[in-house]
Every structure is written in structure tokens, then in C-alpha cells.
């Protein structure tokens, strides 16, 4: 393997299953001095050296630690669920790197497969003809309203519980019988795809790892 130093790789790890890791992602992590990511993400790569795992509350501290290690001349892989550029850590790592004067040309982004892409595939949706929206870390859920009735399916990452998103749409006049598909824990062994109405989804419980498709 080629030894790489003084560089940051921001790597998309796909929706969660190791089957969706790219060869580029695997090769880069194996060639890195340190790998920074959530426990779930780091564990996808098995027994590798230099693991720096974090939970959500430690995210910023661990990302800063990763950038500091790169500044010292190490090769650091930073793992991002799905694709780094869609509800991922790309902007956060770029901001930290800029604040610490780490050169942007020493940062490479390795894209991954977003759960939205997988949801579109499961639902047989040509996703360049869909409204693709993320509400992770955002409170302006009302941004969905101008597009929800434009004739295209809407593929959305909810910011809160799925039933809360469904209730919000009901409260804002969307037809209770509107067709909705909830894709839960995509790529995992317990993956579940539920086809129902907006009204029924608003009365159902799902885990936080969901994509909503509103037709």
C-alpha cells in the first residue's frame, strides 16, 4: 500500500452496511494513520489501527482532533455516513481545517452512497426527477411546503420523528390519503419498507434511521 501523509480524506461510508463500502473507501482507510468516525462507522472497517471513535456529543472535538493529527503530518480518514456532501461532515471539516490553516488542497473527498439514493432505488424512482431534501440538523421544516405539490415525489431525511413530519404535512393541508413510503434502516438485516398513507404514518412509530418518500 502507498503511504500517504499530511492529508485528510473525508470518506462516505454509505447507508450503513459494509456491502455498500466502496473499494476506494476501504483502501484509503487501510492506508491511513488514523480513522475518525462514529463507533458504528469505524466498526465497518474491522481491525484497523488508529481508530478514533466518537458519539454525537463528541463529534466536534473528535473532528478537531483529526485535523490536528493531519497538521502533524499524519494521514487521517474522517468517516461520514452516506455521502459527505449530503447531511455529512464535509462543511464542518472544511470549516475546522480553515480555522486551523490546514491547506484545502490536502483534503480529498471520497463520495459514498447516500441513503436517499438507496431509497430511490428501492422505490424505483428516477431521483433526478424528485425533490431531494434533508432536514437533519435543521428546524426549517416548512421548506418542504413549496415543493410538496409540484408533481414530483419528495425524498426527505426527517429532522425529527417520521410521524412528526407526517403530522406537520397534515397540519398544513396535505391530503391525509397521500401515498407515503417509509424506508427504515436501509441496508441493515432488519431493513423495513412500509407503504401507507400520510394519516397512517402520522400514527406509527419508526426508528430515527428513516427516509420518507411522499408521492
C-alpha positions in Angstrom: 0.0 0.0 0.0 1.1 3.5 -0.7 1.9 5.6 2.4 0.1 8.9 2.4 1.0 11.7 4.9 -0.3 15.1 5.9 -3.6 14.6 4.3 -7.3 14.4 5.2 -9.7 12.1 3.5 -13.4 12.7 4.1 -15.0 9.4 3.2 -18.6 8.5 2.6 -19.3 5.1 4.1 -22.8 4.5 2.5 -26.1 3.8 4.3 -24.7 1.5 7.0 -23.9 -2.0 5.6 -20.4 -2.9 4.8 -21.7 -4.1 1.4 -22.1 -0.5 0.4 -18.5 0.5 1.2 -16.5 1.4 -1.9 -13.1 -0.2 -2.6 -11.7 3.3 -2.6 -13.0 3.9 0.9 -11.6 0.6 2.2 -8.2 1.1 0.6 -7.9 4.7 1.9 -8.8 3.7 5.5 -6.3 0.8 5.4 -3.6 3.2 4.3 -4.3 5.9 6.9 -2.6 6.5 10.2 -5.8 7.4 11.9 -9.5 6.9 11.2 -12.1 9.2 12.8 -15.8 8.3 12.9 -18.7 7.2 14.9 -18.4 3.8 16.6 -20.8 2.3 14.0 -18.8 3.7 11.1 -15.4 2.8 12.4 -16.5 -0.8 13.1 -17.4 -1.3 9.4 -13.7 -1.5 8.7 -12.8 -4.3 11.1 -9.5 -4.4 12.8 -7.7 -1.3 11.7 -5.1 0.7 13.7 -5.6 4.3 14.8 -9.3 4.2 15.5 -10.8 7.3 17.0 -14.5 6.6 17.6 -17.0 9.1 18.9 -20.6 9.6 19.8 -22.7 12.5 18.7 -21.8 14.8 21.7 -18.1 14.3 21.0 -18.3 15.0 17.3 -16.7 18.4 17.1 -13.9 17.5 19.5 -13.0 14.4 17.6 -13.1 16.1 14.2 -10.8 18.8 15.6 -8.5 16.0 16.9 -8.5 14.5 13.4 -7.5 17.8 11.8 -4.8 18.3 14.4 -3.3 14.9 13.6 -3.2 15.8 9.9 -1.5 19.1 10.7 1.2 17.0 12.4 1.9 15.1 9.2 -0.4 12.1 9.6 -2.9 10.7 7.0 -6.3 10.9 8.6 -9.6 9.4 7.3 -12.7 11.0 8.5 -15.8 8.9 8.0 -19.2 10.3 7.1 -22.4 8.3 7.0 -23.8 8.2 3.4 -22.2 10.8 1.3 -20.0 13.5 3.0 -21.7 16.2 0.9 -25.3 15.4 1.9 -26.1 15.7 5.6 -22.5 14.7 6.1 -19.4 16.2 7.8 -17.9 17.9 4.8 -18.7 21.5 5.7 -17.7 21.0 9.3 -14.4 19.5 8.5 -13.7 22.3 5.9 -14.5 24.9 8.5 -12.3 23.4 11.1 -9.5 23.0 8.6 -9.8 26.6 7.5 -9.7 27.8 11.1 -6.6 25.8 11.7 -5.0 26.9 8.4 -4.8 23.3 7.1 -4.4 23.6 3.3 -7.6 22.8 1.3 -5.5 21.1 -1.4 -4.5 18.4 1.2 -8.2 17.5 1.7 -9.8 14.9 -0.6 -13.5 13.9 -0.6 -14.3 10.3 -1.4 -18.0 10.1 -2.1 -20.3 7.4 -0.8 -23.9 6.2 -1.4 -26.5 8.2 0.4 -29.5 6.6 2.0 -31.6 8.8 -0.3 -30.1 7.2 -3.3 -30.8 3.7 -1.9 -34.4 4.8 -1.0 -34.9 6.0 -4.6 -33.6 2.7 -5.9 -35.8 0.7 -3.6 -38.8 2.7 -4.8 -37.8 2.7 -8.4 -37.6 6.5 -8.6 -35.5 8.3 -11.1 -34.1 10.6 -8.4 -33.0 13.4 -10.7 -36.8 13.9 -11.2 -37.6 14.1 -7.5 -37.5 16.7 -4.7 -34.5 15.6 -2.6 -34.4 17.3 0.8 -32.6 16.9 4.1 -33.8 18.3 7.4 -31.0 16.8 9.6 -29.9 19.5 12.0 -32.4 21.9 10.6 -35.6 23.3 12.1 -37.0 24.9 9.0 -39.2 22.0 8.2 -41.6 24.4 6.4 -39.2 24.4 3.4 -40.9 21.2 2.2 -44.2 23.0 1.7 -43.4 24.9 -1.5 -42.4 21.7 -3.3 -44.6 19.0 -1.9 -47.3 19.6 -4.5 -45.2 20.2 -7.6 -46.0 16.8 -9.1 -42.7 15.2 -8.2 -42.1 12.6 -5.5 -40.3 14.1 -2.5 -37.5 12.1 -0.9 -36.7 13.5 2.6 -34.5 12.9 5.6 -36.7 14.0 8.5 -35.1 16.1 11.3 -37.4 14.6 13.9 -39.6 11.6 14.1 -41.2 10.4 10.9 -44.6 10.7 12.5 -43.8 14.4 13.3 -43.0 15.1 9.7 -46.2 13.4 8.6 -48.3 15.3 11.2 -46.7 18.6 10.1 -47.8 17.9 6.5 -51.3 17.0 7.6 -51.5 20.2 9.7 -50.5 22.2 6.6 -53.3 20.8 4.4 -51.6 17.9 2.6 -54.1 15.2 1.8 -54.4 12.6 4.5 -54.6 9.8 1.9 -51.3 10.9 0.2 -49.2 7.9 -0.6 -46.0 7.6 1.6 -43.2 5.1 1.7 -41.0 4.9 4.8 -37.6 3.2 4.3 -36.3 2.3 7.7 -32.7 1.1 8.5 -31.8 0.7 4.8 -29.1 -1.9 4.0 -29.3 -3.5 7.5 -30.6 -7.0 8.1 -33.7 -5.6 9.7 -34.4 -3.2 6.8 -38.1 -2.4 6.5 -40.1 -0.6 3.8 -43.6 0.5 4.7 -46.1 1.7 2.1 -49.1 3.6 3.6 -51.0 6.8 3.8 -49.8 10.1 5.3 -52.5 9.7 8.0 -51.4 6.2 9.0 -47.7 7.2 9.0 -48.5 10.0 11.4 -49.8 7.4 13.9 -46.9 5.0 13.5 -43.6 4.6 15.3 -40.2 4.3 13.5 -36.6 4.5 14.4 -34.6 7.6 13.6 -32.8 5.9 10.7 -35.5 6.5 8.1 -36.2 8.1 4.7 -39.6 9.4 3.8 -40.9 9.2 0.2 -44.0 11.3 -0.3 -45.8 10.8 -3.7 
